[in-house]
Amino acid sequence: MSGTTTAAAPSGRRPPGAGANRWVVLVVLCVSLLLVAVDATVLHVAVPAVTEDLKPGAIELLWIVDIYPLVCASLLILFGTLGDRVGRRRVLLLGYGLFGVASAVAALADTPQVLIAARALLGVGGAMIMPATLSILRQVFPDRRERALAIGIWSAVAAVGAAVGPLLGGFLLEHFWWGSVFLINIPLMLISLPVGRWLLPESTGERNGPWDVVGALMAAGGLFCLVLGVKRLGGGESPLGSTTLLALAVGGGLLVAFVRRQRRRTHPLVDLAMFTRPAFSTSVGCIVLAMLALVGLELIAAQYLQLVLGLSPLETGLRLLPLTIAAMAAGLAGSRLLQRFGPRRMVACGFGLTALAVVALTGMGGDDNAPLLLTGFVLLGFGLETTLFGAYESMLSEAPQTQAGGAAAIGETSYQLGAGIGIALLGSVMNAAYAPGLSSVRGVPAADSAAAGHSLGEAYEVADRLGGGQGEALRSAARDSFVHGLHVTLLVSAGLLLLGALAALRLPRRMDCGGPAGQGEPGIPVPRDGAGLPAKSLR
């Protein structure tokens, strides 16, 4: 995935990326990224509406939310390397088409199974889109200063997309049914397909040796099975359950076989020797931990705001908005912070600030505390984005120039994998802390208490069916149990974040800007801003 060979432009047509065209290309790429970022979060505020309409079980609900990042993470290496072979624009446009079709299917889904399948197809489309955007952007902005500006805009759009997801989802749910959160993708895809075909340049990477199809499939299958096992644990399944053990064993076995295969090959998909560098492997771990905390907490927070505080979907989106605005501000200030503090202090302090915010949010209870939520979400967003910026920059700086594309694919996979595992892991902690409080509610039949222990939304349905004093007692117990589970989940997250802060101590103390490209520096040449600082895109 390193190196770039640009296809010749048709006769009489201005090459894409020349003159003002490159800024139009940036707009197209930003729209692509916006769609992927929005779709990762737009469903969070719609979870209660989906639960009420489709009546999914606890495992199905986890699949509905988690299948998108899971599939996307599983296929990033496959489609990233395939784009190097057959053309990045070609894979990107195919991803546009699949994303549009899957969005229509998701919007019209009438069963949990159809929605899960549609979300899986969206994950495939996202995996085709994500690796191509940054590769094309780096091609059409050869000047480092312009490229820094372009990547700054690109990363800001990603942060805006994460904020727009819940807000847009909340607005649509105020006026339409939950399927409308997917329909918004279709007009953008209809515009992006012809515009992208006309404007975007075609390019390929180095084609040394055959493309390792078997290796790509092994990586995809291994990641999918591994997270499947974690997801089943997150749904309350026994660790000794046959399906869970099989998924974990198959996933681990495939990944071990993938690693061995890559070490033997002359031209591997990914140079695994990069992981022997402490800064690189530490940065990847920090990305996973940061995303694990962010996405899981966002999902639980959305349910808390709607089901405990009784806020509408739109009000929920507005409450979550400060989190991503703070993240966007941290991303824009990232280069300056990295120059001043260096990767080690920047990432460690980011983790520490996030842990502080998480502990402060344990003050959330059954009553609304708007100032606490605002402060906690702002600190959470700023701390996590600071962590991600420093970790991504360190990871890319440690990668050899010839493995720039492979390093980017690893970063994307870590990002998506952390998001998927976060929902499963924190969801399992939440379920384990929530369910015992409903095992025996006075005056409520045991079967109803057991059903209410599956989720807070299901508890409310059972309470409405029972009515009277029984229903009110069950509703009150469910809310108290959910708040207790939320506090336990926050404390577990704080512990994981502190582990991340300790791990960050292995990162370099100072940022080494290196020399100009092509002078033999060991690190990958990165785009520079006007002050000579590396600029890295974040989501």
N, C-alpha and C positions, 0 to 999 in steps of 0.2 A: 504493500500500500504506500510505498514511498516512490518518489519520482513521479513525473507527470509527462505524459505524451499527449499533446492536444491534437485532435483531429483537424484536418484542414478545413477552413471555412469554404462554403460553396462560392463559386465564382460570382462576383458582382455583389456580394453581401458583406457587410461590415462584420469583422470577427467579433463575437461576443466578448465583453470585457474591455473593448477598446473605447477610449473616450468616455462619454457620459453613459454608455451602455452598461458599464460595470456596476454603476450604482443602481440601475434597474435590475441587474442580476442579483444584487444584494437584497433588493426588495422581494424578489421571487424566493430567494433562499430563506429570508426571514419569515415569509408567509408559511413556508414549509415547516420551519422550526416551530412557529406559533401553533400550527395545527397539532403537532406531536405533543407540545408542552400543555396545551389546553386539554387535550384528550386524556392526559394522565391525571388531571385533577377535576375535570368538569363533573365527573360522576359522584364525587364525594358528597356533595350536598343533595344529590338525588337518591342516595341510598335508602332513606326512609320511604320515599315515594315508590321506588322499585320494590321494596319489601312489601309494601301495602298492596301493590297491584299484582305482582307475579308470585308472591308468597314463596320465595326461595328458602331453603333450609340454611342452617348456619354454614355448612360447607359450601353450598351453592353460592351464598352471598359472598364468601371469601373469594371464590373463583371469579365471580362477576367483576369484583374490584381488582383482583390481583392477576388475572390471566393476561391482561394487556402488557404490563411491565415484564411479566415472566416470559412470554413468547418473544417480546421485543429483545430482551436481554439474551435469550437463547440463540437468536439468529443474527446478532450484530456482526459477529466474526464471519459468518457464512456470507452475508450479503455485502459486507465491507470488502472482503477479498474478491467476491464475484464481480463487484463494480470495477475493481482494478483490472479484471480480465476482459469483461464484455463492454465496459464503458459506464462511468458513474452517472452520466445523464440518463442513459437508458434504464438503469436500475431505479433511479429517482422517479422517472416518469411512470414506470410500472407501479412503483409504490403509490404514486398519486392515484392512479386508477383503482388499485385495490383498496386504498383507504376510503375512496368515495363509495364504492360498492358495499364495503363492510359497514360504513356509517348508515347507509339506507337499511341494511338488514337489521342492524342494532336498533334503529329507531322504530321499526315495525315489529320487533320481537314480541311474541305473546307467551313465551314460556322462558323459564330461567335457562334451559339448555340452549335455546336459540340465541339468547343474549350472550351467553358464555362463548358460543362458537363465533358470533359476530365480533366480540371483543378480541378473540384470538386472531381473527383475520386482521383486525386493526393493528394488533401487535406485529403481524407479519409486514403490513404496509409501513408501520413506523420503523421497523428494522431496515427496510429498504431505503427509507428517506434519510434517516439520521446520519449514517456515515458519509453519504454523498455530499451533504450540504457544506460541511467544513472543507472537504477536499476541493470542491469547486470554488469556494470562496477564496481559498489560498491561491488558487490558480489565477483568478481574474484580478487579484490585487497583488501584483509582483512588488510594488513599492512598499517597504516596511511601514512607513508612517501612515500611508493610506490604509494598509491592511490592519494596522492597529485600530484606526477609527472604525473600520468596517466590523472587526471582531467585537469592538466595544458596543456597537449598535446591535450586532447579532446576539450578544449575551444579554443586553438589556431587554431585547424582545423576548428572550427565553424567560426572564424573570417576570416580565409583564404577562406572558402566557400563563405562568403558574398562578398569578393573581387573578387574571381574567377568568380562568376556569371556574372556580367556585362562584365568583360574582355573576358571570354570564349564566351559569347553571341555575343560580338562584333566581335571576330575573326571568329566565324562560319558564321555570317551574311556577312562578307567580302567575303566568298567563297561559301556559300550555301544559301538555302532559310531559312526563319525564323523557319520552323518546325525542323530544325536540332538542335535547342537548347534543344529539348526534347529527341531526339534520343540518346544523350550521356548517358542518364540514363539506357538504355536497356543493354548494355554490362556489366555495373557495377552490375546491378541486376542479370544478368545471372551468374556472378561470386559469388556474395554475397549469393545467395540462397543455393547452395551446400556447400560452405565454412561455412556459418553460421549454417547450419544444422549439420555439422560435428563437429565444434569447440565450438559453444556457449553452455553454460550450461542452462538447464531448471530450472526455479525457480518459486515459487509462494509466495505470501505474506500471512499474517494471514487471516484465513477464518472464523473469528468470525461472526456468523449470515449469513443470505442469502444476496446475491448480490442484491442491490436495482436497478433492471432493470428500473422500472418506474422513479425513481429519476434521473438515468443517462440520460434517454430519455428526461425528463423534462429540465434538464440543457442544453442538446444539442439543443433542440428546442427553449428554451428561448434565448440562446446566438445567435442562428442563426437569429431569428426574430428580435431581438433587433438591431443587426448590419445591417440587411436588411433595417430596417427603416432609420437608419443613412445613409446607402448607397443611398437610394432614395433621401434623403435630399441633399446628396453630388452630385447627378446628376441633381440638379436644380428643383426637385419636390417641390410642395407647402407643407409646414408643415401641412396644413389642408387637404391634399389629402387623399382620403378614404383608398387607399392602404398603404400609409405611416403611417397613424394613426393606421390602423389595425395591421400592423407589430409591431409598437412600443408597442401597447396595449397588443397584444398577447405575445410578448417577455417579457415585464415587468411582466405580469401576471404569466407566467410560471416560471420566476425566483423567484418571491415572493412565489409562491406555493412550489417551490423546497426548498427554505430556511425554510419555515414552516415544510415541510416534514422531512428535515434533523434534525431539532431541536426536533422533536417528536420521531425519531427512536433511538433505543438502540445502533445500529451499523450503523451510517450514513456513506455515501460515503466520505464526507468531514466534519471534525469537525469545524463548523462555529464559535465556541467559540474563535478560533484563531484570528478572526477579531476584537474581543474586546480588543486585545492588540494593543496599539497605534503604536508601532514600526512595527508590522506585517502589519496592514492595510495601514499605510503610505508607507511602502516599496512597496506593491502591486500597490498603486496609482502612485508611482514614476516610476515603471516599465512601466505602461501603458502610462504615459506622455512622457517618454523618447522614447519609440517605436513609439508613435504617431508622434513625430517630425521627427525621423530618416527616417522611411519608406516613409512617404508622401513627405518629402523633396528630398529624393533620386529619386523618380519617377519624380517629377517636374524638378529636376536638369537634369535628363537624357533627357527630352524633350527639355529643354532650350539649352543644349549643341548641340543637333542634329538639331533642327528646327530653332533656332535663330542664333546660331553661325555657323551652317552648318557643324559640325564635323561628321565624319563617325562613325558607331557603334563601331568600334575598338578604334578609338580615344576617343570616349565617355567613354568606359570602362577604358582606361588608365587614363583619367582625374579623374575618380571616385576612382581609385585604392588607392591614398594616404589616403582617408577617412578611408578605412578599415584597411590599414597598421597601421595607427595611433590607431585605435580601438584595433588591435591585441597587439600593444605595451602596451596600457593601461591595457588590460586584464592580460598580463604577469606581469606587475608591480603592479597589484591590491592589492595583499596581503601586500606588503610593505607599500603602500599608506594607506591602511586601518589600519595597525598597528600604523602608525605615526600620522594620522589625526583623526581616528575614523569615524564611519558611518555618523554622522551628518555633519561634515565639508566636508567629502569626497563627499557625495551625493550633498550637497548644492553647493559646489564649482564646481562640475561637471556640474550641471544645469547652474550655472552662466557662466562658460566657454563656454558652448554650446550656450547660449543666446548671448554672445558676438560675437561668430563666425557667428551666424545667422544674427545679425545686420550688421556685416561687409560685409556679402554677398549681402546686399541691394545695394552695389556699382556695382553689375553686371548690364550691360546694353546691348545695341545692338552690341557692339564691344567686342572682346575677351580681357580679362584681366587675363592672365594666372597666374601671381604672386598672385593676389587677390584670385582666385579660389583655388590655391594650399594652401595658408595660411588658408582660410576659411574651406576647407575640412579637413585639418589636425586637426585644433582646434575642429571642429565639431565631428570628429571621436573619438578623445582622450577624449573630454568632455562627450560624450554620453556613452562611454564604462566605464568610471570612475563612472558615475552615476549608470549604470546597475550593475556593480560589487558590489558597496556598498549596493545597494537596495536588490539584491539577497542574499547577505551575511546576512544582517539584518533580512530579511524575514525568512530564514532557521534557523537562530539562535534563533528566537522567537518561532518557532514551537516546540511543545512537541516531544519527541523522538518517541512516538507511532504514530504520525501524519506526519512523515517525507515524506512519499509518497504523502499524500494529499497536503502538502505544496508545494512539487515539481510540482504537477499537477496544483495547483493554479498559481504558477510562470510561467509555460509554457502557461497556458491559458491567463494570463495577457499579456505576451509577444506577443502572436499571436493576441489577441484581440486589443491590442494597435496598432499593425501594420495595422489591417483591418480598424479600426476606423480612423487611421491617414490618410490613402488614401482617405477615404470618406469625412472626415471633411475638410482636407486641399484642397481636390479636389473641394469641394463645395465653399470654400473661393476663390479659384482660378477662378472657373467659374463665380462667382458673380462679381469679379473684372474685368474679361476679357471681358465678353459679352457686357456690355454697350458701350465700345469703338467702337464696330462694328455695333451699332444699325442703324447708318445712315452715310455711307461713300459717299462722294460726287461723283456723276456719277455712282454709283453702285446701281442696282435695290434693292428694299427693301427685296425681297425674297432671293437674293444672300447674302445680308448683314446678314440676319437672319441665314442662313445656315452657314456662316462663323463664327458666334458667338458660334457655338457648340464646336469647338476645333480649335487649330492652324493648325493641319494637314488638317482638312476639309477646313479651310480658304485658305490654299495654293492650294488645289484642285480647289476650286471655282475661285481663281485668275488665275490659269493656263487655265481654261476653258474660262474665259472672255478675257484674253490677253490684249495687248495694255496698254493704260494709265489707264483704269479701273482696270485691273488686278494688275498693279504695285501699284496703290493707295490702293487697298484692301490688298495686301501683306504687304505694309508698315504699314498700320493701324493695321493689325493683329499682326505684330511683336511688335509694340509699346504697344498695349493692353496687350500682353502676358507678356512683361517685367514689365508693371505696375501691373498686377495681381501677378506676382512673388514677387514683392516688398511688396505688401499687405500681401501675404501669409507668407512671412518671418517675418514680424512684428507681425502677429498673433501668429506665432510659438514662437517668442521671448517672448511674453506675457505669453504663456502657460508654457514655460520653467522657467520663473521667479516665476510663481505660484508653480511650482515643487520645486524650491529652498526654498520658504517659507514653503512648506509642510515638507520638509526634516528637518526642525528645530525640529520636533517632534521625530526624531530618537535619539538613545542613543548617548551621547557625546563620549564615549569610547567603544572599542570593548572588550567584556568579553569573553575571550577564554574558560572559564569554566574548569571543571575538566575532568578527564578521563571518558570514556564511562562507564556507569554502576554504577557511584557513585551518581546517583540521581540528577544531575544538571537539571534545568528546560529546558535548551535549547537542541536542537538536537546536538549530537556529529557530528562534521564535520571533514573531512580529514585534516590533518596537514602537513605543509611542514617542512623542516629541522629546521626552526626557531620557530616552534610551532604555525604557523599562519594558520587560516582556508583558505582552497583553494576552490573556488566556480567556477563552469563552467558557462560561459557566451556565449550567441550567439549575 
